[in-house]
Amino acid sequence: MKKTILLGLALLLLWAGARLPGAAEAAPAISTSAEAAALIDVTSGRLLFSSGGDKPMRIASLTKVMTAIVAIEHGKLSDKAKVGKNAYLKEGSSIYLKLGEEMNLKDLLYGMMLRSGNDAAMTIAEHVGGSLEGFVYLMNEEARMLGMSGSSFKNPSGLDEEGHYSTANDMAKLTAYALRNPVFAEIVKTKVKKVPNPNESWDYSWVNKNKMLSLYDGADGVKTGYTKLAKRCLISSATRGGQQLAVVTLSDSNDWLDHQRLLDYGFKHYPLLPLVSKGDAVEGTPYVAGASFVYPAEAAETGRFTRKPVMNDASSAAYRLGELGELQIMLDGKRIGSVPLYAKDSPRLLLKDRSAFYFNESDLGGSTWAQKYAYILQMLIRVLFTGKTA
């Protein structure tokens, strides 16, 4: 009897110890009503939750996220686009454009993203791509460059078509990339947009169909979608405490509630963990970290991060431009990103901090190649005309 009591007390103590405040526990399981779902941290691109995330499915008007970012990257926002016969009276949701009507590309993007106008999507596609086929090619090239291996696009609107599909994980990756574009981010967080109407005395007034903008504190995007075959699809995003998360659900009859629950789950269980601060001395080197680095992590992961400095060759262009190496950050031995290493007195430390994923997470982008090359050119000019590398 005494042995039984002692054993019971020992088990109770073990259980209590595991429940003590500060004990690192893994994030609990969570489920949704969706056939497929994904939750992603926008800055790092880390998938925090996925269920059926790699299953190819119809995505309805979530397609327009791809249409929008391709148009922003390849088109000129002030250009006037003319509504052609393929766009006029296009089936499905519409902003009721007139045949031959002209509207600038940016306003068309608002009409497409807020009201899901299929006529706007087709007008954008034909203007930016030169033809529907040309634009679809650009969509699929963008998907390939982003590593969206489970996706295939056939049209810019998301109307059901054989061979037009994506996955929750792919759409989460695309959304994270698109939200890092300031034009896209501004459009999708807009609740109401007024646009000049050339056909009437009153302006177009478009109210965003995305109810999450009103339902959830901090919500700032992204897109609704529905067809009879795809059923209810939704992408939402929200920012709290400097952290932005995005949720994708496909075929979800309870999407508004599921998105609120998943966003709450992400913010609670995967807060941003500061791992490096700009100017920190780097062990094993005389150099300092050139940028700060934060990463979404659950409590159970906090002791599993490691850092490793890797030096650049002294004859390399990067070294001559003042980037002496990089501090690689790893989780469980897998690289998750890096920050540059600078000399302690480098003037580059005075520059505005940039994302630690700027060059390392190329599958998620962050800046256009033109911006990256412009930065490199700027540093080369400094070397040539001042003789200073950093």
C-alpha positions, 0 to 999 in steps of 0.5 A: 500500500505504501509503495502504491502511494509513493508511486502515485506521488512520484507520478503526480510530481512528474506531471506537475513539473511538466506543467510548471510555468515556463515549461516549454510545451509544443503548440496544441493541435488545432482543426478546421472545417476546411478541406485544406488549410494553411497558416503562414508567417508573412515575413519569414514564410514559415508555415505554422500550420497545414492540413491537406496543404499539398492537395491540388484543389480548385481555388476560385477567386483566390486566383486573383492574388496571382493576377494582382501581383503579376499585374503590379510587377509587369504593368504600369499602374497609371496605364489606361486599359480598355475593356474588350469583348472577352471582358465585357459581361464576363460570367460570374462576379463583375464590376459592370464595366462597359465595352470599350470603357477605359480605366487605369490599371490600379483602379482595375486592381481595386475593382478586382480585389475588392469586388472580385470583378471577373471583367476587371481580371480579364481586362487586366490580363489582356492589357498586361499580357497582350492576350489571355494566353500571354498573361496566363504564361506570366502567371505560371512563370511567377508560380514556378519562380516562387516554388509553387510546384502544386499549382497550374493557372489557366485564367486570371479570374479563377472560374472553374476550368480543367487544369486550373488549381493550386494548394493551400500551401502554395497559396500561402506562399504566394500570399506571403510574397504578395503582401510584401509588395506595398501596392498589393498590401494597400489594395487588399486592406482597403474597405471602400474605394471610390473610382471615377466613372466615365459613364455616369455622373457618380463615382464607382464605389466598391465595398470590400467583400472580405468581412475579416477586415471588420471581424478581426482586430488587425485584419489587413487582407486578402481575398474571398472566393467561391464557385459551385465546384470550389465552394467557399475559399478564403485568404485572410491576413492580420498584423499584431505587434509587428507580426503579420500572419496569413491564413488560406482555407479551401472548401470551408463552410465555416471560414470566417470563424476558422480564420479567426481561430487560426490567426489567434492560434498563430499569434498566441503560439508562434510569437516573434522570437528575437534571435539577433540584434543589429550591432551585436558582436558575433562570437568567433569574429571581430565583426558585428551583425548587420541586421536584426533577425526575428523568427516565429517560434513556439515555446518548445523551440526556444533552446534549439536555435544555433548560429554560425558565422561564415566568412566571405572570400576577401576577393569577392565582390560582396567582401569589397562592398563591405559585407564581410560574411554572414551569420547563419541562423539555424533551427534544429540544424536547418538554416532558416536565414542569415544576417550580414557581418560588418566591421564594427565601424561600418557606415552600413550599420547606419542604414535602415535595417532590412529584412534578414530574409532579403537575399536568403529567402529568394523563393518568397522575394521581398524586393524586386531584382531591380531594387537589389541591383540598384543597391549593388550599383549604389555600393559599386559607385561608392567604391569607385568614387570614394574608395570606401567599401562600407 
